[in-house]
Amino acid sequence: MADGARRVGKSGTTEAGALGVDAAEALTARLHGREEIIAELVGSTKRGGPPLTVVSGEAGSGRSAVLDALRGELAGARVLNLNASEHDRRTAFGALYRLLSDLDGPDPSAAGVRTSVLGVVARLSGSPSAAAAPSTATQLAMAVFSAARRYLPLVVLIDDAQWLDDATAALLEPLVQHMSGSPISMVLTVRTDVARDAVTAPLRRLRDAGLARTVTLRPLTRRQSQQIIAETVRANPDAALVDELHRASRGLPAALVAGLAGHREARSLRVVDRHAYLVRTNERPVISGRHPLLLPVRDAGDVEWATARAMSVLAPLGTAAPALIADSAAIERDAVRESIDRLVRLRVLVPSGAGWRFRVPMVRAALEASLGPFERRNLAALAVTALWDGSAETDDPGYLPDRLVDAGKLIDPQRAGQELLAHGVQAMFDDGGKAVRWLRSATEKVTEPQARALTLLAHAGTCTMHYRAAEAADSIRLLLWRHAEDLPFTLLQQAEVIYLVSAAATGDCAELARIADGTGQPLPGGPAQRVVARIVALGMLGRWGECAALLEEQREVWTGGDPITEDFGNIALIGATVSQGDTTELFRFVDRPELWRARDVPDQHFEEIRHQTNMLLGLGELDRAMELLRRNEFETTLLSGTDQFQIEFMRGDWFRAMATARRTMATAPNLSRPMGQPMMYLGAALLHTEGGMLSRARQMIETGRAGPMRYLFDFAEARVSQVLGELDAADEALRTGLARAEADGVAFGTEHIWAHVAVRANERGDVDEAKEALLRLEKLAERLGTGKARIAHLLTRMRVLGDTAAAEQAVVLARRRGQPYETTLLFTLLAQAGYRTAELLPEAYRLSDGLGALLLRSRLRQVMRDHNVPIPSRGATTAENERLLAVLVTEGLTNRQMAVVFGATEKSVEGRLTRMFARIGYRSRVELAAAMLTGEYPG
């Protein structure tokens, strides 16, 4: 068996949960957005100023984290620490007693004073009337200050001071008055949503007297959220991930970290190539209902807690929500309205139109997570019923289908199934995640046989369309083995192809092989459908030779009948012949679209255009692919991510191309396009190689090898080895690649392998091998008829035979094709071979400027120096060299390897490293790697 489907289920992603990073630990390690505040607090405790600082902020704003960080910075000072809680309110002077108990030191006389004061505090605590007397606070404050000044310098830190008991709170004002001008300072944190006059009144008077100041923790900026996410997941977060979490958290650090943890638990946070992505799944973010974010709601009271939990589901229903909450929780309607008003005052809810919404979306998610299964179903059923009977309405088009899913069996299943099917079909192109969820639920509710068959096909097809073929498995199996007779015959072939794609996505190679070999129970349908199923299965297994032979042998069976079946056969025929290095059939169908018999069926036409485009892009025929799309008024956004990557790669938009590749890799592998996935991983490996990211290039190579066309990655491995000066290893990789391709009976993508083999043989003086490789390349280029293959052949003739006429043809062809990377490589190699050096090298350098290919440009500058060609912009050159050096350090290269890359000595590399570290201020390679990872590197 060929290697095409042996490891097809892998996508080269890492779930963020597997990174072993504790979110809270990462947050406190570096409090982005709070560094200046912490530095200011440290300074105020050392250089004087108001003796009291109050750090205020809402629940989740990071007050405790700031206090923890401050404690770590107070070296040389004695620190008293108290974490207050609501239980402290019950005992007079309980908080003060706890603080004094922690005050200790070596001076016996100081200990005696402290013990005496503790005794007074204990007696007062047992006498409420004495504790509340106005004179008590004044006298006790003097005694406490007298004891405290024996332990200088002293800093008192009290977290959540809003919960101090009234007696301790009454001491604040006189005690701070005594502290003024002394080496004693105090820092309190208070929650802005809890207003107790016993605490806020003395703080206000102290502030008015200039003895206290307030520092308010503002919401994080988007940039600060991005930095926290990057450090938490140890990867550079995608812009969409940052936008989503920053919006949902409203800049609250605790909400941000809760969202990260929730998505990690839901397996919707993926890390690819050191970049983090949010992937839509059927699972909601998992956030604990006991999360501290919910403290303001819990502290508000039982009715408010019940109301807020219900509002997490019912808020979009606006003014209808209170009555529904009252009915579901058996609470008086007036009490519900009062609780909503209080939640608004606490800024948990905010008015929105005629109703309300949660100010912090993550709070809503945590409240919904606190609901039990029955509570969720019951609230969803109430919402559905209200929308159905017209007593409620919402402007969110996705609200009803979401509640239909959640309500389960508590509502009319037939009506729910029909509506879910309609909503799912409507959303299948625009929002695949929601469409998959709604259609999956519809498959469980629709019972009429033909409608059920169509629903199963809609769900499976939507999953496949959005590269979630593994999720299609259950539906498509159920459809084919239990409901095939209820499906219109014209849709049967489509269903069978989806089944095969789903088998490949789940790694079920045994099932693919069984169908390919025609053994065991056949798939439903007639002879034509079964032959085409076998043909498609052979292609997915990489058995292209057998695929082509069966297509020819059974041509009379699969042609002339059902148009969709015939078109799927022709799709397979194009794939088989292109893989063998023959583009005749592809170009015939591209040039004569009338050959597609089912082109008037929208879904089938969509599939045919995408397939031809995939083939053309894999062959490097960018212009022909774009012309095909223009002719059919087909937007590139409708192409798969793998094909979008190839377009951007060939256009030279490498930053966007790599972003597209990573987002695509974060999802399940796309196995419905034979050339897409391997060409994307190959392109990403080459892109990283030219950028100097050699370790990441090898990661792409290893992941790519887990899929079809493994021989392509032997070529990519050879390129990395060549960069590192490992020429013997590169030669071995090239030979291995050709052997694999020969064994699999394929030729697609081997033109560059033959070109490199020919050149390397010529460099070694092996004339016979060079001639043989050049001959094989020539024949392949003739069969393919593509610009990429022709350029490879013409360039190799110049490098091996010194054929300047071939070189001129290659230059003309490359300029016509207009692909920056292809042209840059061609011009550089031609110049090195002595062809129009002074003209082509500067042009190659200009073309490479927009690629971000640091290593490619570094090597190009070396070639320019070797040939005495001026290099423009000395300042830009220095900056590029330094950034390349930083990249190579981050990639883990040794000094010896870097010396090979730069064409310099190890001593020269050591000097470069010393100068770079001195300039940027990092002390180690580890610090530099971390800065590169999070995007903070100043270069």
MOTA-V708818 format. One record per helix or strand of 3 or more residues. SS is the DSSP state (hx for helix, st for strand). FROM is the first residue (numbers start at 1). TO is the last residue. If there is no record, write none. Layout:
SS/FROM/TO  SS/FROM/TO
//
This chain:
hx/16/19  hx/23/29  hx/35/47  st/52/57  hx/63/73  st/78/83  hx/86/90  hx/94/101  hx/108/125  hx/128/132  hx/134/151  st/154/159  hx/161/163  hx/166/179  st/184/191  hx/197/208  st/212/216  hx/222/233  hx/239/249  hx/253/265  st/269/272  st/275/278  hx/292/300  hx/302/329  hx/333/345  st/349/352  st/355/358  hx/361/369  hx/373/389  hx/399/410  hx/413/427  hx/432/445  hx/449/465  hx/469/482  hx/484/486  hx/489/505  hx/509/517  hx/527/540  hx/544/553  hx/555/558  hx/563/579  hx/584/591  hx/593/595  hx/602/618  hx/622/631  hx/636/638  hx/641/651  hx/654/666  hx/676/691  hx/694/705  hx/711/723  hx/727/744  hx/751/764  hx/767/784  hx/787/801  hx/804/817  hx/820/832  hx/837/851  hx/854/866  hx/874/890  hx/895/902  hx/906/920  hx/925/934
//
